[in-house]
Amino acid sequence: MKNILLANCLALLIGCDLPNVENSSAKVIEGEVIMEDFDSKNLLNWKIVNDSVMGGRSDATLKLKNNLYGVFNGYLSLQNNGGFSSIRAYYPPDLTDVKSITIRIKGDGRQYSFRVRGNTSNWASYTHTFNTVKNKWIEKELMIKDFYPLYRGYYLNDMPLLSEMVIKEIGIMLSDKQTGPFELEIDWIRAN
C-alpha cells in the first residue's frame, strides 16, 4: 500500500512540475507577442495533464485542425475524485512586462481557466477563469492583475504578483465539475 501511495505522489509531482531549467541564452521579450498560433512549424511542446495523475478517469487530446488552430477536447469525469483536464506548454523565451493575455477561442459554453507559471515557483500556478460561447469564435482578454495563485485548487497567500515574474509556462484547464464531453478550439494566444 505504501508503494502505491508513493508512486501516486511521485506521478502527481512529475505531472505537475515545471521544467527546472534556466534559459540563460533566452532573449527577454517585451510588448505584444504571439505566444502560440498553432502553426505546425512553430508549435510549442504541449502536454496533456489529466486527473489520471491522481487516479481520476478524465481523458483529453490536443490536435491541430487544418494547421490553423488547436482543438483541446475529451471527456471530464468526476470518478475516483477526479475532475480536471489540462494542456500546458513550457514557454522558452523570457516574457516580461505583460499586461494581459488575449486568446481567440471557440468553445462549448463551459468555463475554463488560463494558467501561467512564472520563474519564481515551479509548483504554484496563476489562473484566470473565462467563459466560452457555444460554437462561436470570441476573443477574451485576461488582465494579468486579475490572475490569482493556486496550488492543486487551493488559493495561496503571500505569493509574488504575476506581473513581477517572467512567464515560463502557459496552459488551459477545465475543472468545472460537470461530467461529460468538452471541446475548446484555440486560434491563438497573445501576450500584450
C-alpha positions as CSV (number, residue, x, y, z in Angstrom):
1,M,0.0,0.0,0.0
2,K,2.9,2.4,0.8
3,N,4.4,1.7,-2.6
4,I,1.2,2.6,-4.4
5,L,0.8,5.8,-2.4
6,L,4.4,6.7,-3.0
7,A,4.0,6.0,-6.8
8,N,0.9,8.2,-6.9
9,C,2.6,11.0,-5.1
10,L,5.6,10.9,-7.5
11,A,3.3,10.7,-10.6
12,L,1.5,13.8,-9.3
13,L,4.6,15.7,-8.7
14,I,6.2,14.8,-12.0
15,G,3.0,15.5,-13.9
16,C,2.5,18.9,-12.3
17,D,6.1,20.1,-12.3
18,L,7.6,22.9,-14.4
19,P,10.9,22.2,-16.0
20,N,13.6,23.4,-13.7
21,V,15.8,24.8,-16.4
22,E,17.3,28.2,-16.5
23,N,17.4,29.6,-20.0
24,S,20.4,31.9,-19.7
25,S,20.6,32.4,-23.5
26,A,16.9,33.4,-23.8
27,K,16.2,36.9,-25.1
28,V,13.9,39.0,-23.0
29,I,10.8,39.8,-25.0
30,E,8.6,42.8,-24.2
31,G,5.4,44.2,-25.9
32,E,2.8,42.3,-27.9
33,V,3.9,38.7,-28.7
34,I,2.1,35.8,-30.4
35,M,2.8,33.1,-27.9
36,E,1.1,30.3,-29.9
37,D,-0.7,30.4,-33.2
38,F,-0.8,26.6,-33.7
39,D,1.3,26.7,-36.8
40,S,2.9,23.2,-37.0
41,K,6.2,24.7,-38.0
42,N,6.4,26.7,-34.8
43,L,4.3,24.8,-32.3
44,L,5.1,24.8,-28.6
45,N,5.7,21.5,-26.9
46,W,2.2,20.9,-25.5
47,K,1.5,18.3,-22.9
48,I,-1.8,16.8,-21.6
49,V,-2.1,16.6,-17.8
50,N,-5.4,15.0,-16.7
51,D,-6.6,13.9,-13.3
52,S,-5.3,10.4,-14.1
53,V,-2.1,11.6,-12.3
54,M,-4.0,11.1,-9.1
55,G,-6.3,8.2,-10.1
56,G,-9.0,10.1,-12.0
57,R,-10.6,9.0,-15.2
58,S,-10.8,12.1,-17.4
59,D,-9.3,11.9,-20.9
60,A,-8.2,14.6,-23.4
61,T,-6.4,15.2,-26.6
62,L,-4.9,18.3,-28.3
63,K,-4.8,18.1,-32.1
64,L,-4.1,20.5,-34.9
65,K,-7.1,21.2,-37.2
66,N,-6.2,22.2,-40.8
67,N,-2.9,23.5,-39.5
68,L,-4.9,26.6,-38.4
69,Y,-5.8,26.1,-34.8
70,G,-5.6,23.7,-31.9
71,V,-8.5,21.5,-30.6
72,F,-8.5,20.6,-27.0
73,N,-11.2,18.0,-26.4
74,G,-12.1,15.0,-24.3
75,Y,-14.3,13.8,-21.5
76,L,-14.3,15.2,-18.0
77,S,-15.0,12.6,-15.3
78,L,-15.6,13.0,-11.6
79,Q,-14.8,9.3,-10.9
80,N,-12.2,8.5,-8.3
81,N,-12.1,12.1,-7.0
82,G,-11.1,13.3,-10.5
83,G,-12.4,16.3,-12.3
84,F,-9.7,18.1,-14.3
85,S,-8.2,18.0,-17.7
86,S,-5.5,20.4,-19.0
87,I,-2.9,21.2,-21.6
88,R,0.3,23.1,-20.9
89,A,3.4,24.2,-22.6
90,Y,6.8,25.4,-21.4
91,Y,7.4,28.8,-22.9
92,P,11.1,29.1,-23.6
93,P,11.6,32.9,-24.2
94,D,11.7,35.1,-21.1
95,L,8.5,37.1,-21.4
96,T,8.2,40.1,-19.1
97,D,6.1,43.2,-18.6
98,V,2.9,41.5,-19.7
99,K,-0.3,43.5,-19.0
100,S,-2.7,41.0,-20.4
101,I,-3.1,37.7,-22.3
102,T,-5.6,37.5,-25.1
103,I,-7.0,34.3,-26.5
104,R,-9.1,33.6,-29.6
105,I,-11.3,30.6,-28.9
106,K,-14.5,28.8,-29.9
107,G,-15.9,26.8,-27.1
108,D,-18.7,24.7,-25.9
109,G,-20.3,27.0,-23.3
110,R,-18.3,25.7,-20.4
111,Q,-15.9,27.7,-18.1
112,Y,-12.2,27.1,-18.5
113,S,-9.2,28.6,-16.8
114,F,-6.0,30.0,-18.4
115,R,-3.0,29.1,-16.2
116,V,0.5,30.6,-16.1
117,R,3.6,29.7,-14.1
118,G,6.4,32.1,-13.5
119,N,10.1,31.8,-12.9
120,T,9.9,32.1,-9.1
121,S,7.8,29.0,-8.4
122,N,7.6,25.6,-10.2
123,W,4.6,24.5,-8.2
124,A,2.1,27.4,-8.0
125,S,0.0,28.4,-11.0
126,Y,-1.6,31.7,-11.5
127,T,-5.1,31.3,-13.0
128,H,-7.8,33.3,-14.7
129,T,-11.2,31.8,-15.5
130,F,-13.1,32.5,-18.7
131,N,-16.4,31.5,-20.1
132,T,-16.9,30.3,-23.7
133,V,-19.8,30.7,-26.0
134,K,-21.0,27.5,-27.7
135,N,-19.9,27.3,-31.3
136,K,-18.9,30.9,-31.6
137,W,-15.3,32.4,-32.1
138,I,-14.6,35.1,-29.5
139,E,-11.6,36.9,-28.1
140,K,-11.0,37.1,-24.4
141,E,-8.6,39.5,-22.8
142,L,-7.3,38.3,-19.5
143,M,-5.7,41.0,-17.4
144,I,-2.5,39.9,-15.6
145,K,-3.6,41.8,-12.4
146,D,-6.7,39.6,-12.2
147,F,-4.7,36.3,-12.2
148,Y,-4.6,34.6,-8.7
149,P,-2.2,32.0,-7.4
150,L,-3.4,28.4,-6.8
151,Y,-1.9,25.1,-5.8
152,R,-4.0,22.0,-6.5
153,G,-7.1,24.1,-6.3
154,Y,-6.2,25.9,-3.1
155,Y,-5.8,29.7,-3.1
156,L,-2.4,30.9,-1.9
157,N,-1.4,33.9,0.1
158,D,1.9,35.8,0.3
159,M,2.9,35.0,-3.3
160,P,4.6,37.4,-5.6
161,L,2.5,39.2,-8.2
162,L,2.4,37.6,-11.6
163,S,3.2,41.0,-13.1
164,E,6.6,40.8,-11.4
165,M,7.6,37.4,-12.9
166,V,9.0,36.0,-16.1
167,I,6.3,33.8,-17.7
168,K,7.7,30.3,-18.2
169,E,4.6,28.1,-18.8
170,I,1.1,28.6,-20.1
171,G,-1.9,26.3,-20.1
172,I,-5.6,25.8,-20.2
173,M,-7.6,23.7,-17.7
174,L,-11.2,22.5,-17.5
175,S,-12.3,21.8,-13.9
176,D,-15.9,22.9,-13.8
177,K,-17.2,19.8,-12.0
178,Q,-19.5,19.0,-15.0
179,T,-19.1,15.4,-16.2
180,G,-19.2,15.0,-20.0
181,P,-17.6,15.8,-23.3
182,F,-15.8,19.1,-23.9
183,E,-14.2,20.9,-26.8
184,L,-12.3,24.1,-27.0
185,E,-10.8,25.3,-30.3
186,I,-7.9,27.8,-29.8
187,D,-6.9,30.0,-32.7
188,W,-4.1,31.9,-31.0
189,I,-2.7,33.1,-27.6
190,R,-1.2,36.6,-27.5
191,A,0.6,38.4,-24.7
192,N,0.1,42.2,-24.6
